[in-house]
């Protein structure tokens, strides 16, 4: 059986190195990325069969990155490997196009098992996710991550960058837009979310999983 082409994304170098060592005999590793925006750009170049990524990543979080990846590469398989075990994050991950969900405390051999399952066309959720969490996902009133659903993808991206401490000028440079455009989006975000200071935006981003402390 042909080895799947896998792209890895995590903002911790040691985690990436661990993934590489674990998977080198089971997959063709086509690259690594340490932030969500680099991941999307690299996926377009390398055309992987499967992507491993975290939810909490700089510049563009994993949930929003997954949404972009599924538009860019509709057939790509996505497995989240993250510390987030609550139902709301799992729900958002699968809504964004996930095929698998592991926790960072999962056993190393489970990662290989998950990849084999997903590449074969199945879904995989780690047994570490409790039955109560899975039941809540299946219930009609399942929990939601209030991940700025009323905002556009661009506004969520700018919200994350503002919360990460980038200035409007730095954000404009990264996104290749004008300083005025960034300020307009920031003002619109604050209006939509009824927030009044940059500190409020940071608190909101943390509370809704766009960044971690």
Secondary structure, 3 states (H helix, E strand, C coil): CCCEEEEEECCCHHHHHHHHHHHCCCEEEEEEECEHHHHHHHHHHHCCCEEEECCCCECCCHHHHHHHHHHHCCCCEEEEEECCCCHHHHHHHHHCCCCEEEECCCCHHHHHHHHHHHHCCCCEECCCCCHHHHHHHHCCCCCCCCCCCCCCHHHHHHHHHHHCCCCHHHHHHHHCCCHHHHHHHHHHHHHHHCCCCHHHHHHHHHHCCCCCC
